[in-house]
Amino acid sequence: MTDPLLPAWSEPFTGQDTGGLLRAGRVETIDREWAWGSSTGAGVRVAIIDSGLERGHPALDGRVVESVAVEIVDGEPRVVEDDAGDLFGHGTACGGIILGLAPEVELVSVRVLGSDLRGKGAAFLAGLEWAVERGVQVANLSLSSKSDALFPAFHEVVDQAYFGGVALVSAANNVQGASYPSLFASVFSVAAHAVPDPWWLYYNPAPPVEFGAWGVDVPIAWKDGGRTVATGNSFAAPHICGIVALIVAKHPGLTPFEIKTVLAAVANDPRDLSRG
């Protein structure tokens, strides 16, 4: 079809050579065996944008392959190599949860939070941009920014990730209120449930939070080789992140949209309270 009046972007749907842009997406059954059965996460690189990762922690099992930090120099963020490890314990906790589900992923530490678990929104944004441009397949964001000024920039980078095939798993804030990028439709937004099962996930079609995962009284890795128990949406997100990594490893090339559809299809029935 060569109609000069054809609307823009219509070419892939007109029977012309699409360069492989279109593909059949039908499968007979979507269940957990199809989605991630036998997957270990091998070949998938997961960025953890947080307080750092403690490379020597037993829970991380030598899976940290790169560590960077974002410094603010003269008001501008700069990504540098990092050997400080985890300044708080929070990032290591997230990494341990992910590896508990997907033991063969490679972890990339992007440290944007300090020893008080606080950081600049500009550092978070720069770390996220770096991870997306670095080409990780999945990123765990157990943090958020309340900066309205940074709203457009966060929106732009998460859309870049979405269309570039990078799955961003973002914890909702632990207190109600606007925070970014967890409110954006292009991320996998996650909040906590209390079912003590790392594979128990819920799908919520009502915004802003799409997925629920174990985040109440979760046993986690912590600073200085330690362990503790904690509650928060921060610890729900890496459960979804680990499962997403398994799906990506088994089905390379699935888009974030398709992965969300898979998660929704295999989510637990909220009427089933047998594990509650």
WOJOTA-V142940 format. One record per backbone hydrogen bond with DSSP energy under -1.0 kcal/mol. CO is the residue of the C=O (numbers start at 0). NH is the residue of the N-H. Records with the same first field share a line. If there is no record, write none. Layout:
CO=NH + NH
This chain:
2=5
6=9
9=12
10=13
17=20
30=34
31=35
32=36
35=38
39=103
40=43
43=105
44=136 + 137
45=107
46=139
47=109
49=111 + 112
50=86
52=54
53=56
56=59
59=62
62=106
65=108
66=81
67=110
68=79
70=77
72=75
75=72
77=70
79=68
88=92
89=93
90=94
91=95
92=96
93=97
94=98
95=99
97=100 + 101
101=104
105=45
106=64 + 65
107=47
108=67
109=49
110=69
113=116
117=113
119=123
120=124
121=125
122=126
123=127
124=128
125=129
126=130
127=131
128=132
129=133
130=135
136=166
137=46
138=168
139=48
140=170
144=179
149=153
150=154
151=155
152=156
153=157
154=158
155=159
156=160
157=161
158=162
159=163
160=165
166=138
167=187
168=140
169=189
179=144
180=183
183=186
186=188
187=169
188=210
189=171
190=212
192=214
194=196
196=199
200=267
201=211
209=203
210=190
211=201
212=192
214=231
217=229
219=227
222=225
225=221
227=219
229=217
231=234
232=236
235=239
236=240
237=241
238=242
239=243
240=244
241=245
242=246
243=247
244=248
245=249
246=250
250=253
254=258
255=259
256=260
257=261
258=262
259=263
260=264
261=265
268=271
272=275
